Amino acid sequence: MNDRHRHWSHKSQWTRALRQAAWALAKQTGIPALDSCSVELLYEPAARRRRDDDNLFATLKPLADGLVDAGVVTDDTPDLMRKTCRIGQIRKPSRLVLVVERCEGHREQP
């Protein structure tokens, strides 16, 4: 997502697709409504080269919005959702893994 050379319409389509994918996967896997959660985006690239994991936050944002759309949490503000990103091992084909965990000390909403 952090590609400055991509046309705005392509970026918009990609953002919408990521948001819808997170919504659908949250519903499909049955993630319950939570008071707060932590969300980690793990990127396993297909090629070895220098990467900055901060750039992954542009991809994490629409995924977090999709979790809010699915009712996992009421908002993706820092007090309700802790977000982290990291780059993992080389994997062919590359993949994104989104890990959602209930924050300790909080209970699920009814």
N, C-alpha and C positions, 0 to 999 in steps of 0.2 A: 504494500500500500504506500510506502514512502518513496514513490517514484515520481519525480518532478517532470519527467518527460512524457508521462501518460496524459492523454487528452481527458478533460474533466468528465466527459460523458462515459468514457471507459472506467474511470475511477468511481463514478457514481454507480455504475452497474456492478462493479466488484464489491463496493461497500454494501449495496443492497443484498447481493448474494451471500456475503459473509453474515450479515445480520439475520437473514432468513434461515441460513444453515444452523446458526447457533440456536435460534428459536426452535427449529424442527428437532434438532438433536436433544435439546433439553426436554421437550415434550415426549419424544420417543423413548428416552432413557428414564423418564419419570423423576427428574430432579424435583424435589419438593420445594415449596415456598420456604425461604429461610430469612431469619432476621438479618443476617450478614454472612458473607462468604469470602473466601479467597479464590482468585482465579489466576491460573498460570498458563501462559501460552508458551509452548515448547515448539521450536522450529528445528527440524532435523533436515539440513540441506543435502542436496545431492552431490555437491562439489565442495572441496576444501578450498576456502579462500578467506581472507579477513572479512569479518562482519561485525557490525555494531548492533548489539541486542536492543539498544534504545529504539532503533528503527522499527522494531516489532510492535511498538505501542500503537502505531498508526493502523495496524491490522487488528490489534486487540480491542480497540475502541468499538468498532461495529459488532464484534463478537459479544462484548459486554452489553451493548445495547440490545442485542438479540436475547440475552439472558433476562434482561429486564422485561422485554416484550413477553417472554414466556412466563413471567411471574416468579422467577427464582428469587429475586429481591425487588424491592420497590424502586430502587434507583441505583445507579452505579457510582455514587459519590464515595469518597474515601472512607467515610464512617460506616458504609454498608458493604463495600466491596473493595478488598485489597487486590491490586493487580500487579503481577510480575511477568516478566518475559525472560526467556533464556534460549540460547542456541545449544542444541544437543549434538550428538554424534552424527557423522555422515551416514546417510541412508538413501538408497536408490530404490524407488523414486523418493523424492523429498516428501515430507509431510508436516502438517501442523497438528499438534495435540493440545486440546484445551482441557485443563484439569480444574474442576470446580469442587471445593471442599467447604463444608460448614465451618465457620469460625468457632473455636472453642469458647465456651462461656455464653453462647447464645443458643436459644432453643428454636425449633421450627415453629412457624406460624400455623395455626389450625387451618 
